[in-house]
Amino acid sequence: MRRSLSLATIALSAAAILIAPIARAESDDSLPSPNAWTATSPTPATIDAAVAALPGIVRQVQAKTGIPGIAVGVVHDGKVVFAQGFGVRDVTTGAPVDADTVFQLASVSKPVGATAISWAVAKKLVSWDTPVHEYVPELQLSDPSVTKNVTIADMYAHRSGLPAHIGDDLEDLGFDRATIVQRLRYVPLDPFRAQFAYTNLGMMTGGVAAARAAHMSWPTLAKVALFDPAGMTRSSYRFADYLARPDRAVSHERVNGVWTHEETFDADAEAPAGSLSSSVNDMNRWLALQLGNGTLDGRSLIDADTLQVMRQPHITSAAAVEPAARSGWYGYGLNVDVTGTGAVRWSHSGAFATGAASFVNLLPSANLGIVVLSNATPVGAVEGIGAAFMDIAMTGSQSRDWLSTYLDAYGPLLTDRSLLADRTPPAGAKPSAPLDAYTGTYHNDYVGNAVVVRRGTGLSLRLGPSDHPKVFPLTSWERDLFSYVPQGETIMARSAVRFDRAKGTVWIERLDDNGLGTLTRVG
């Protein structure tokens, strides 16, 4: 008897066929399955052309941006086809960058860390679905049900409900990991597993949970699971190890148009999510391991099926804003999307405002990957280099000026959003009240104490751990409005500080990204 099929059933069946693995006929062994097929693929000639173009691309980028040091590595078919440094690792010494120069990688720590967790999952030491609270009991969130159910996978897919970048401000103030984790309980949550929100400190708890399940510290897990087996001898998640490297690229910020070494960001508090330091030669080993599906130098280091789980889409990270646009997805610690030629791409950027930028871009269908590292505040340069290389490799030429594209894209991200941006204290402003009207201790559970004290003829604001607070001189603007210059990972040139003397509160703009910047006088 015939059975009729609805159009919906036919459509679903067709989709399932395209997604499911397809057995190939013996004569078609060279053909990819339909869901892995792309109309345009690299050729040996286009890849050779892209590699040959790299030095010129990098020098053009340095000429346009002035970035002091850049290192680039490329892996194809399991072999290193490019590894070179450009410029200097420190503008004060002029020491050159080479392929062994160690850089801070910022958020490229995430996919590298997820690789280490994949090893632990393959060894059955932990599961991606392990609740974080099971191994990090100090993690208590404002919703008890989320506390109980949030998993390592949720943290690595940025879908925990924690608001974007929560805890980064506390890290800038010098609070340690334990304090930051303890204070996450005071943060209002967004809906659980419903949306993507990039959280360094949330991911950190997931990585720490995996390490504790393996009875190791996070830096030790990364070393045992990945760095030692892969021969990544210059890689570490310890800030002290980075500082100890003699061939080390220091961070640079652009001050009055000049690239200068100002401060070095210590990201140990968020180690799994942001504290990795490594070289291009080491990262080429990671590229080869990923492109080799867990196999490196003929040895299987991580089970291929387990490794693939981190590289599958687990949440929409960038929904398309126009009908013809492609959306972006996030795996576990890794961007997963599709190129303009239809190829699957794995990528991630890393950025420290204090002066580090990194980028990895892998095309598994072409067995091709690139890593770009730099020692300057992110402006889109590393992404521009990576995109230009891949464009030539895929199509034979650059379809657009990728550096300008990414410089334009980064512009809004680097815009100072302070209400005092590009302003100066107004002439003839009303004077503040007598300074003693503002002094005292202000508190909320998330920020802790903010202490306002007299300092000569002005005021200072003390924030951070009570035993070693950061001290910020306050500048008077008008009446009850003051400002200070923040430190750390922020693009704010100054932060507003507004007192409400009637209510006995102070509002600190830099700490108010998630509505947690108002503190009440307690002394």
C-alpha angles and dihedrals in degrees: 000000000000120000121208118227124209120231088247091055091049091049092049091047091051091049091049091052092052093048099042121082110268123215110231125222114244091252092053101054091123094055121093120229113268094256090054096045121109127187092224123043133171119262128205087256096052092046091049089049091051092050091047090051095052100087091051092046092052094046090049090052092049091048091052099041105025091225105171102218137017132171125192133191132183130191124192127177090351094306130107106241098170135024118155143141127221130196126351134320093215126023091208095057102026090221108164127244117240135175091272095051109122118229133183105254099195109189096005077081086080102067091038090051092047087055090057091049089051088059090052090048091050089051088051091238090127141352130231085236093056109123110246091221090063090071101018101047090166088071105098118165129197091256111058092204091058090047089056098044109032108114138199086256091055091053093046091049093047092236101119096110093248109134119253116285093356111170095022089104092053090049089054089055091056101255114153126239095262093054094047092050090048091053096051086084089073094057120102109234132226117224112302117254091351103106145014117258118167109232123173095186093045091054088047091063090052092053093046090050091054092048093049090049087056090047093243140106115254095254089049093049091052090049096047097040100040122355099056098041092044095045093242093154097165097050127102143151091216117099090208090060091053091051091049095056110105091202094056131143111223122214122261133199126192108246116182089341095310125107106236136171104242111154139345118230116230105209098175091118089066095033102154091047104040121356102085119129120189146142133246091252090055094044090051085062090054092048090051092048093051095044089046091056093242097323121113128176089353094305125112106230100166129022108259097222091050092048092051091062092071089051097054121095111263102167139007107257100176117023114206112259095200131041097248096045126101120238123227129229137196127222121186105314092335140089112237118192146130127263126229088262093054099257123139111248131195115198147150138182128211126204139178114182087211089068123295133103131174139172138189123190124179131183106194093187089061095035085233132135140168133196123195123188130184140176100222140085107283115264100156096273099121091048090047091054092048094047094048091051094049092045091057092043092052101038108014096248144041111273093198144357096282095184092057090045092056095039087057092046092051094047097084091043090057095045115119104240096188115127085233095052114138090000134115128204106284119252112250093017119169109265121247122256117266105300094241087067088071103038120104143074121302123190148188127165096247101046096030115207128356110191120199114198138172114261113185106298093344145043136267131202119218117202134168134034112005093229094055110012124178111245120215122186111227121228117209115233110167130336106308096000120101136160142208136192110250124217133215130025102001133104092210110120087197138000125222118236115194124186124205102199093184093057095034093235139127125207116208111196097202091058097045103080089114098030093266099113101097116096129185125223112255100166 
